[in-house]
Amino acid sequence: MDSTINLHQVQRFARAPSLISAAHAQELVSLANAPVRSAATTAEAEQRCATLYGSDASASGKPFIFAGGIALIPVYGALLHRDPWCDSWATGYDYIASRFGAALGDDDVKGILFDVNSYGGHVSGNFELCEMIREARGKKPMASVVDSRALSGGYSIPSAVGQIYATPSADIGSIGVVMLHMSYEKLLSEMGIEPTFIFAGEHKVDGNPYQDLPEDVRKAFQASVEKSYDKFVSLVSANRDMDADVVRGTEARVYDAEEALSVGLIDAVMSPRAAYAAFLAEVSTSTQTQGTKKMSNENPTQLAGNEGGGDEAARMESARNEAKAEGAKEGAKAAQTRIDGILNCEEAAKRSKLANHLAFKTEMSVDDAKALLAASAEDKPEAAAAGGPGPLETAMAGDVGRTAGQGGSDDPDKKQSAADRINAAHAKATNAPKK
């Protein structure tokens, strides 16, 4: 079967920066010799993906694999720019973008799961696709299952998605950029062949395969690779919330799943079905939260408070403030109930001082306070409460029977008014200094 189209895609990796794992580049030979990629080969790959997750790719009638509210998007083999197909050998960026966009816009889709097994691909189109995916975070739950490779450009996509599950045998990383140049100059010379270029423009034939690479051209190519590398590092750093120096420090290494987890490149190590179950649980929780939020937004009182519009952040802040106010109200009510329970319990009747201390100076529960009160001694009766004279009454007792015209105790000849006698008695009772 004619595979000219496939060969053309493979040739595009030559003399251009690529997000591909060099150790797996030989697999491009398989792509070059594979049947022409088409709707038929795409349907076969989609059915294989659906089978992994217990679904039928053709059952839903949607333009993407759909199972139990989840849209499945395969990311397989070499990743190709301006390519609309997906099969065992390669996946086009256009294919991923179209399926992803359709899933985002479908109300039946509650979550989107990417099934990843890729060793990378073209720089062209990759960063743009990743940006599209990252910008959609929060619109619907998303995750990636790596089974069993996410290398170079094959890692950039799941990093943009967010949550990354990987199988125990997975290979992760290769965060780097590579360019291949092959020179046939020596071989052609040995064969007696000397190619001659007739061109205008100093750099028109830079990087051609029939001549060795001049140093200035090599430096220019290196600069191009470094530029793409900087973008790749920044992309992963932002997507994974990792320090750029940490990402750069991986030096394009390939990690196994446990190593990738420790570095921070993935979030969990588990089998595909376990990851699928975990994602379904996340989607279920998210759906319930969205449902509650929708009911809150439909509350007439709340709508009246938001009359005239307002963005989502303002509505969320209003909801938080309402929740805080309601929480404070409930907290005050609970505190008053606790205080009343301590002060009015039977055990507090003859232990008022301790009861007041427990109610207002501690956070002891009513039951604990009752137990402590029951085990404590009762308050001693105050003299005044028992009918005996208080200090002031005792001090004034010496003045009983005196008239306003009689002298005071300190000066019998000095006449005192009632006010003077009361003041003097108070000073005596409190041991205040004499004036």
Contacts in CASP RR format, 6 or more apart in sequence:
PFRMAT RR
TARGET T0000
AUTHOR 0000-0000-0000
METHOD contacts of the structure
MODEL  1
MDSTINLHQVQRFARAPSLISAAHAQELVSLANAPVRSAATTAEAEQRCA
TLYGSDASASGKPFIFAGGIALIPVYGALLHRDPWCDSWATGYDYIASRF
GAALGDDDVKGILFDVNSYGGHVSGNFELCEMIREARGKKPMASVVDSRA
LSGGYSIPSAVGQIYATPSADIGSIGVVMLHMSYEKLLSEMGIEPTFIFA
GEHKVDGNPYQDLPEDVRKAFQASVEKSYDKFVSLVSANRDMDADVVRGT
EARVYDAEEALSVGLIDAVMSPRAAYAAFLAEVSTSTQTQGTKKMSNENP
TQLAGNEGGGDEAARMESARNEAKAEGAKEGAKAAQTRIDGILNCEEAAK
RSKLANHLAFKTEMSVDDAKALLAASAEDKPEAAAAGGPGPLETAMAGDV
GRTAGQGGSDDPDKKQSAADRINAAHAKATNAPKK
1 35 0 8 1.000
1 36 0 8 1.000
2 36 0 8 1.000
3 32 0 8 1.000
3 33 0 8 1.000
3 34 0 8 1.000
3 35 0 8 1.000
3 36 0 8 1.000
5 36 0 8 1.000
5 37 0 8 1.000
6 31 0 8 1.000
6 32 0 8 1.000
6 33 0 8 1.000
6 34 0 8 1.000
6 36 0 8 1.000
6 37 0 8 1.000
6 89 0 8 1.000
6 90 0 8 1.000
7 32 0 8 1.000
9 31 0 8 1.000
9 78 0 8 1.000
9 80 0 8 1.000
9 83 0 8 1.000
9 90 0 8 1.000
10 28 0 8 1.000
10 29 0 8 1.000
10 31 0 8 1.000
10 32 0 8 1.000
10 78 0 8 1.000
12 80 0 8 1.000
12 81 0 8 1.000
12 122 0 8 1.000
13 20 0 8 1.000
13 25 0 8 1.000
13 28 0 8 1.000
13 121 0 8 1.000
13 122 0 8 1.000
13 180 0 8 1.000
14 180 0 8 1.000
14 181 0 8 1.000
14 182 0 8 1.000
14 209 0 8 1.000
15 179 0 8 1.000
15 180 0 8 1.000
15 181 0 8 1.000
15 207 0 8 1.000
15 209 0 8 1.000
16 122 0 8 1.000
16 123 0 8 1.000
16 124 0 8 1.000
16 179 0 8 1.000
17 123 0 8 1.000
17 177 0 8 1.000
17 178 0 8 1.000
17 179 0 8 1.000
17 224 0 8 1.000
17 225 0 8 1.000
17 228 0 8 1.000
18 120 0 8 1.000
18 121 0 8 1.000
18 122 0 8 1.000
18 123 0 8 1.000
18 152 0 8 1.000
18 177 0 8 1.000
18 178 0 8 1.000
18 179 0 8 1.000
18 180 0 8 1.000
19 79 0 8 1.000
19 120 0 8 1.000
19 121 0 8 1.000
19 122 0 8 1.000
19 123 0 8 1.000
19 126 0 8 1.000
19 152 0 8 1.000
19 153 0 8 1.000
19 154 0 8 1.000
19 156 0 8 1.000
19 176 0 8 1.000
19 177 0 8 1.000
19 228 0 8 1.000
19 232 0 8 1.000
20 78 0 8 1.000
20 119 0 8 1.000
20 120 0 8 1.000
20 121 0 8 1.000
20 151 0 8 1.000
20 152 0 8 1.000
20 153 0 8 1.000
20 178 0 8 1.000
21 119 0 8 1.000
21 120 0 8 1.000
21 149 0 8 1.000
21 151 0 8 1.000
21 152 0 8 1.000
21 174 0 8 1.000
21 254 0 8 1.000
22 178 0 8 1.000
23 174 0 8 1.000
23 254 0 8 1.000
24 119 0 8 1.000
24 149 0 8 1.000
24 151 0 8 1.000
25 119 0 8 1.000
25 180 0 8 1.000
27 77 0 8 1.000
27 78 0 8 1.000
27 89 0 8 1.000
27 119 0 8 1.000
28 78 0 8 1.000
30 89 0 8 1.000
31 77 0 8 1.000
31 78 0 8 1.000
31 89 0 8 1.000
31 90 0 8 1.000
34 87 0 8 1.000
34 88 0 8 1.000
34 89 0 8 1.000
35 41 0 8 1.000
37 83 0 8 1.000
37 85 0 8 1.000
37 87 0 8 1.000
37 89 0 8 1.000
37 90 0 8 1.000
38 85 0 8 1.000
39 85 0 8 1.000
41 85 0 8 1.000
41 87 0 8 1.000
41 88 0 8 1.000
42 85 0 8 1.000
42 86 0 8 1.000
42 87 0 8 1.000
42 95 0 8 1.000
43 57 0 8 1.000
43 58 0 8 1.000
44 87 0 8 1.000
45 74 0 8 1.000
45 76 0 8 1.000
45 86 0 8 1.000
45 87 0 8 1.000
45 88 0 8 1.000
46 57 0 8 1.000
46 65 0 8 1.000
46 74 0 8 1.000
46 86 0 8 1.000
47 56 0 8 1.000
47 57 0 8 1.000
47 58 0 8 1.000
48 88 0 8 1.000
49 57 0 8 1.000
49 65 0 8 1.000
49 72 0 8 1.000
49 74 0 8 1.000
49 115 0 8 1.000
50 56 0 8 1.000
50 57 0 8 1.000
50 65 0 8 1.000
50 67 0 8 1.000
50 72 0 8 1.000
52 115 0 8 1.000
52 147 0 8 1.000
52 272 0 8 1.000
53 67 0 8 1.000
53 70 0 8 1.000
53 72 0 8 1.000
53 113 0 8 1.000
53 115 0 8 1.000
53 272 0 8 1.000
53 273 0 8 1.000
53 276 0 8 1.000
54 67 0 8 1.000
55 65 0 8 1.000
55 66 0 8 1.000
55 67 0 8 1.000
55 68 0 8 1.000
55 72 0 8 1.000
57 65 0 8 1.000
59 66 0 8 1.000
60 66 0 8 1.000
60 67 0 8 1.000
62 71 0 8 1.000
62 102 0 8 1.000
62 106 0 8 1.000
62 108 0 8 1.000
63 98 0 8 1.000
63 99 0 8 1.000
63 102 0 8 1.000
64 71 0 8 1.000
64 72 0 8 1.000
64 73 0 8 1.000
64 99 0 8 1.000
64 102 0 8 1.000
64 103 0 8 1.000
65 71 0 8 1.000
65 72 0 8 1.000
65 73 0 8 1.000
65 74 0 8 1.000
66 72 0 8 1.000
66 108 0 8 1.000
66 109 0 8 1.000
69 108 0 8 1.000
69 109 0 8 1.000
69 110 0 8 1.000
69 111 0 8 1.000
69 283 0 8 1.000
70 109 0 8 1.000
70 110 0 8 1.000
70 111 0 8 1.000
70 112 0 8 1.000
70 113 0 8 1.000
70 276 0 8 1.000
70 279 0 8 1.000
70 280 0 8 1.000
70 283 0 8 1.000
71 99 0 8 1.000
71 102 0 8 1.000
71 103 0 8 1.000
71 106 0 8 1.000
71 109 0 8 1.000
71 111 0 8 1.000
71 112 0 8 1.000
71 113 0 8 1.000
72 113 0 8 1.000
72 114 0 8 1.000
72 115 0 8 1.000
73 96 0 8 1.000
73 99 0 8 1.000
73 100 0 8 1.000
73 103 0 8 1.000
73 112 0 8 1.000
73 113 0 8 1.000
73 114 0 8 1.000
73 115 0 8 1.000
74 86 0 8 1.000
74 91 0 8 1.000
74 114 0 8 1.000
74 115 0 8 1.000
75 91 0 8 1.000
75 96 0 8 1.000
75 114 0 8 1.000
75 115 0 8 1.000
75 116 0 8 1.000
75 117 0 8 1.000
75 118 0 8 1.000
75 144 0 8 1.000
75 154 0 8 1.000
75 157 0 8 1.000
75 158 0 8 1.000
76 86 0 8 1.000
76 87 0 8 1.000
76 88 0 8 1.000
76 89 0 8 1.000
76 90 0 8 1.000
76 91 0 8 1.000
76 117 0 8 1.000
76 118 0 8 1.000
77 88 0 8 1.000
77 89 0 8 1.000
77 90 0 8 1.000
77 91 0 8 1.000
77 117 0 8 1.000
77 118 0 8 1.000
77 119 0 8 1.000
77 120 0 8 1.000
78 89 0 8 1.000
78 90 0 8 1.000
78 91 0 8 1.000
78 118 0 8 1.000
78 119 0 8 1.000
78 120 0 8 1.000
78 121 0 8 1.000
79 90 0 8 1.000
79 91 0 8 1.000
79 92 0 8 1.000
79 93 0 8 1.000
79 118 0 8 1.000
79 120 0 8 1.000
79 121 0 8 1.000
79 122 0 8 1.000
79 126 0 8 1.000
79 153 0 8 1.000
79 154 0 8 1.000
79 157 0 8 1.000
80 90 0 8 1.000
80 91 0 8 1.000
80 92 0 8 1.000
80 93 0 8 1.000
80 121 0 8 1.000
80 122 0 8 1.000
81 92 0 8 1.000
81 93 0 8 1.000
81 122 0 8 1.000
81 124 0 8 1.000
81 125 0 8 1.000
81 126 0 8 1.000
82 93 0 8 1.000
82 94 0 8 1.000
82 124 0 8 1.000
83 90 0 8 1.000
83 91 0 8 1.000
83 92 0 8 1.000
83 93 0 8 1.000
83 94 0 8 1.000
83 95 0 8 1.000
84 92 0 8 1.000
84 94 0 8 1.000
84 95 0 8 1.000
84 98 0 8 1.000
85 91 0 8 1.000
85 92 0 8 1.000
85 95 0 8 1.000
86 92 0 8 1.000
86 95 0 8 1.000
86 96 0 8 1.000
91 118 0 8 1.000
93 122 0 8 1.000
93 125 0 8 1.000
93 126 0 8 1.000
93 128 0 8 1.000
93 129 0 8 1.000
96 129 0 8 1.000
96 157 0 8 1.000
97 129 0 8 1.000
97 132 0 8 1.000
100 112 0 8 1.000
100 132 0 8 1.000
100 133 0 8 1.000
100 136 0 8 1.000
103 109 0 8 1.000
103 111 0 8 1.000
103 112 0 8 1.000
103 140 0 8 1.000
104 112 0 8 1.000
104 136 0 8 1.000
104 139 0 8 1.000
104 140 0 8 1.000
109 140 0 8 1.000
110 140 0 8 1.000
110 141 0 8 1.000
110 283 0 8 1.000
110 286 0 8 1.000
110 287 0 8 1.000
111 140 0 8 1.000
111 141 0 8 1.000
111 142 0 8 1.000
111 279 0 8 1.000
111 283 0 8 1.000
112 140 0 8 1.000
112 141 0 8 1.000
112 142 0 8 1.000
112 143 0 8 1.000
112 161 0 8 1.000
113 142 0 8 1.000
113 143 0 8 1.000
113 144 0 8 1.000
113 145 0 8 1.000
113 276 0 8 1.000
113 279 0 8 1.000
114 142 0 8 1.000
114 143 0 8 1.000
114 144 0 8 1.000
114 145 0 8 1.000
114 157 0 8 1.000
114 158 0 8 1.000
114 161 0 8 1.000
115 144 0 8 1.000
115 145 0 8 1.000
115 147 0 8 1.000
115 272 0 8 1.000
116 144 0 8 1.000
116 145 0 8 1.000
116 146 0 8 1.000
116 147 0 8 1.000
116 149 0 8 1.000
116 150 0 8 1.000
116 154 0 8 1.000
116 157 0 8 1.000
116 158 0 8 1.000
117 146 0 8 1.000
117 147 0 8 1.000
117 148 0 8 1.000
117 149 0 8 1.000
117 150 0 8 1.000
118 149 0 8 1.000
118 150 0 8 1.000
118 151 0 8 1.000
118 153 0 8 1.000
118 154 0 8 1.000
118 157 0 8 1.000
119 149 0 8 1.000
119 151 0 8 1.000
119 152 0 8 1.000
119 154 0 8 1.000
119 174 0 8 1.000
120 151 0 8 1.000
120 152 0 8 1.000
120 153 0 8 1.000
120 154 0 8 1.000
120 155 0 8 1.000
121 152 0 8 1.000
121 153 0 8 1.000
121 154 0 8 1.000
123 177 0 8 1.000
123 228 0 8 1.000
126 153 0 8 1.000
126 156 0 8 1.000
126 157 0 8 1.000
127 156 0 8 1.000
127 231 0 8 1.000
127 232 0 8 1.000
127 235 0 8 1.000
129 157 0 8 1.000
129 160 0 8 1.000
130 156 0 8 1.000
130 157 0 8 1.000
130 159 0 8 1.000
130 160 0 8 1.000
130 235 0 8 1.000
130 239 0 8 1.000
131 160 0 8 1.000
133 142 0 8 1.000
133 157 0 8 1.000
133 160 0 8 1.000
133 161 0 8 1.000
134 160 0 8 1.000
134 238 0 8 1.000
134 239 0 8 1.000
136 142 0 8 1.000
137 162 0 8 1.000
141 279 0 8 1.000
141 282 0 8 1.000
141 283 0 8 1.000
141 286 0 8 1.000
142 161 0 8 1.000
142 162 0 8 1.000
142 163 0 8 1.000
143 161 0 8 1.000
143 162 0 8 1.000
143 163 0 8 1.000
143 164 0 8 1.000
143 165 0 8 1.000
143 275 0 8 1.000
143 279 0 8 1.000
143 282 0 8 1.000
144 150 0 8 1.000
144 157 0 8 1.000
144 158 0 8 1.000
144 161 0 8 1.000
144 162 0 8 1.000
144 163 0 8 1.000
144 164 0 8 1.000
144 165 0 8 1.000
145 165 0 8 1.000
145 166 0 8 1.000
145 167 0 8 1.000
145 272 0 8 1.000
145 275 0 8 1.000
145 276 0 8 1.000
145 279 0 8 1.000
146 158 0 8 1.000
146 164 0 8 1.000
146 165 0 8 1.000
146 166 0 8 1.000
146 167 0 8 1.000
146 170 0 8 1.000
146 172 0 8 1.000
146 266 0 8 1.000
147 166 0 8 1.000
147 167 0 8 1.000
147 170 0 8 1.000
147 272 0 8 1.000
148 167 0 8 1.000
148 169 0 8 1.000
148 170 0 8 1.000
148 171 0 8 1.000
149 170 0 8 1.000
149 171 0 8 1.000
149 172 0 8 1.000
150 157 0 8 1.000
150 158 0 8 1.000
150 164 0 8 1.000
150 166 0 8 1.000
150 170 0 8 1.000
150 171 0 8 1.000
150 172 0 8 1.000
150 173 0 8 1.000
151 171 0 8 1.000
151 172 0 8 1.000
151 173 0 8 1.000
151 174 0 8 1.000
151 254 0 8 1.000
152 173 0 8 1.000
152 174 0 8 1.000
152 175 0 8 1.000
152 176 0 8 1.000
152 177 0 8 1.000
152 252 0 8 1.000
153 232 0 8 1.000
155 172 0 8 1.000
155 173 0 8 1.000
155 174 0 8 1.000
155 175 0 8 1.000
155 236 0 8 1.000
155 265 0 8 1.000
156 232 0 8 1.000
156 235 0 8 1.000
156 236 0 8 1.000
156 239 0 8 1.000
158 164 0 8 1.000
159 235 0 8 1.000
159 236 0 8 1.000
159 239 0 8 1.000
159 240 0 8 1.000
159 265 0 8 1.000
160 235 0 8 1.000
160 239 0 8 1.000
162 239 0 8 1.000
162 240 0 8 1.000
163 267 0 8 1.000
163 279 0 8 1.000
163 282 0 8 1.000
164 265 0 8 1.000
164 266 0 8 1.000
164 267 0 8 1.000
164 268 0 8 1.000
165 266 0 8 1.000
165 267 0 8 1.000
165 268 0 8 1.000
165 269 0 8 1.000
165 270 0 8 1.000
165 272 0 8 1.000
165 275 0 8 1.000
165 278 0 8 1.000
165 279 0 8 1.000
166 172 0 8 1.000
166 257 0 8 1.000
166 260 0 8 1.000
166 261 0 8 1.000
166 266 0 8 1.000
166 268 0 8 1.000
166 269 0 8 1.000
167 257 0 8 1.000
167 269 0 8 1.000
167 270 0 8 1.000
167 271 0 8 1.000
167 272 0 8 1.000
168 257 0 8 1.000
168 258 0 8 1.000
168 269 0 8 1.000
168 270 0 8 1.000
168 271 0 8 1.000
169 256 0 8 1.000
169 257 0 8 1.000
170 256 0 8 1.000
170 257 0 8 1.000
170 260 0 8 1.000
170 269 0 8 1.000
171 254 0 8 1.000
171 255 0 8 1.000
171 256 0 8 1.000
172 254 0 8 1.000
172 255 0 8 1.000
172 256 0 8 1.000
172 257 0 8 1.000
172 259 0 8 1.000
172 260 0 8 1.000
172 265 0 8 1.000
172 266 0 8 1.000
173 250 0 8 1.000
173 252 0 8 1.000
173 253 0 8 1.000
173 254 0 8 1.000
173 255 0 8 1.000
173 260 0 8 1.000
173 265 0 8 1.000
174 252 0 8 1.000
174 253 0 8 1.000
174 254 0 8 1.000
175 232 0 8 1.000
175 233 0 8 1.000
175 236 0 8 1.000
175 247 0 8 1.000
175 250 0 8 1.000
175 252 0 8 1.000
176 229 0 8 1.000
176 232 0 8 1.000
176 252 0 8 1.000
177 225 0 8 1.000
177 226 0 8 1.000
177 228 0 8 1.000
177 229 0 8 1.000
177 232 0 8 1.000
178 225 0 8 1.000
179 221 0 8 1.000
179 224 0 8 1.000
179 225 0 8 1.000
181 207 0 8 1.000
181 209 0 8 1.000
181 213 0 8 1.000
181 221 0 8 1.000
182 209 0 8 1.000
183 209 0 8 1.000
183 210 0 8 1.000
183 211 0 8 1.000
183 212 0 8 1.000
183 213 0 8 1.000
184 209 0 8 1.000
184 210 0 8 1.000
185 210 0 8 1.000
185 211 0 8 1.000
185 212 0 8 1.000
186 212 0 8 1.000
188 194 0 8 1.000
188 195 0 8 1.000
188 210 0 8 1.000
195 210 0 8 1.000
195 211 0 8 1.000
197 204 0 8 1.000
197 205 0 8 1.000
197 208 0 8 1.000
199 205 0 8 1.000
203 217 0 8 1.000
203 220 0 8 1.000
205 211 0 8 1.000
206 214 0 8 1.000
206 217 0 8 1.000
206 220 0 8 1.000
207 213 0 8 1.000
207 217 0 8 1.000
207 221 0 8 1.000
213 221 0 8 1.000
233 244 0 8 1.000
233 247 0 8 1.000
233 248 0 8 1.000
234 244 0 8 1.000
236 242 0 8 1.000
236 247 0 8 1.000
237 243 0 8 1.000
237 244 0 8 1.000
237 246 0 8 1.000
237 247 0 8 1.000
240 247 0 8 1.000
240 264 0 8 1.000
240 265 0 8 1.000
242 264 0 8 1.000
246 263 0 8 1.000
250 263 0 8 1.000
250 265 0 8 1.000
255 263 0 8 1.000
255 265 0 8 1.000
257 266 0 8 1.000
257 269 0 8 1.000
258 269 0 8 1.000
260 266 0 8 1.000
261 267 0 8 1.000
261 268 0 8 1.000
261 269 0 8 1.000
268 275 0 8 1.000
268 278 0 8 1.000
270 278 0 8 1.000
296 302 0 8 1.000
296 319 0 8 1.000
297 303 0 8 1.000
297 315 0 8 1.000
302 318 0 8 1.000
302 319 0 8 1.000
302 322 0 8 1.000
305 318 0 8 1.000
306 314 0 8 1.000
306 315 0 8 1.000
306 318 0 8 1.000
338 359 0 8 1.000
338 365 0 8 1.000
338 366 0 8 1.000
339 359 0 8 1.000
339 360 0 8 1.000
341 366 0 8 1.000
342 348 0 8 1.000
342 355 0 8 1.000
342 358 0 8 1.000
342 359 0 8 1.000
342 364 0 8 1.000
342 366 0 8 1.000
342 369 0 8 1.000
342 370 0 8 1.000
343 355 0 8 1.000
343 356 0 8 1.000
343 359 0 8 1.000
345 355 0 8 1.000
345 366 0 8 1.000
345 369 0 8 1.000
345 370 0 8 1.000
345 373 0 8 1.000
347 355 0 8 1.000
347 370 0 8 1.000
347 373 0 8 1.000
347 374 0 8 1.000
348 354 0 8 1.000
348 355 0 8 1.000
348 373 0 8 1.000
350 378 0 8 1.000
350 379 0 8 1.000
351 373 0 8 1.000
351 376 0 8 1.000
351 377 0 8 1.000
351 378 0 8 1.000
351 379 0 8 1.000
352 379 0 8 1.000
353 379 0 8 1.000
354 372 0 8 1.000
354 373 0 8 1.000
354 376 0 8 1.000
354 379 0 8 1.000
355 369 0 8 1.000
355 373 0 8 1.000
358 364 0 8 1.000
358 369 0 8 1.000
358 372 0 8 1.000
358 373 0 8 1.000
359 369 0 8 1.000
362 369 0 8 1.000
364 372 0 8 1.000
383 389 0 8 1.000
383 390 0 8 1.000
384 390 0 8 1.000
389 397 0 8 1.000
390 429 0 8 1.000
391 429 0 8 1.000
391 430 0 8 1.000
392 425 0 8 1.000
392 426 0 8 1.000
392 429 0 8 1.000
394 429 0 8 1.000
395 425 0 8 1.000
395 426 0 8 1.000
395 428 0 8 1.000
395 429 0 8 1.000
396 421 0 8 1.000
396 422 0 8 1.000
396 425 0 8 1.000
398 409 0 8 1.000
399 408 0 8 1.000
399 409 0 8 1.000
399 421 0 8 1.000
399 425 0 8 1.000
402 408 0 8 1.000
402 421 0 8 1.000
404 415 0 8 1.000
404 416 0 8 1.000
404 417 0 8 1.000
404 418 0 8 1.000
405 415 0 8 1.000
405 416 0 8 1.000
406 412 0 8 1.000
406 415 0 8 1.000
406 416 0 8 1.000
407 413 0 8 1.000
407 414 0 8 1.000
407 415 0 8 1.000
407 416 0 8 1.000
408 414 0 8 1.000
408 415 0 8 1.000
408 416 0 8 1.000
408 421 0 8 1.000
408 424 0 8 1.000
409 424 0 8 1.000
410 424 0 8 1.000
416 424 0 8 1.000
426 432 0 8 1.000
427 433 0 8 1.000
427 434 0 8 1.000
427 435 0 8 1.000
END
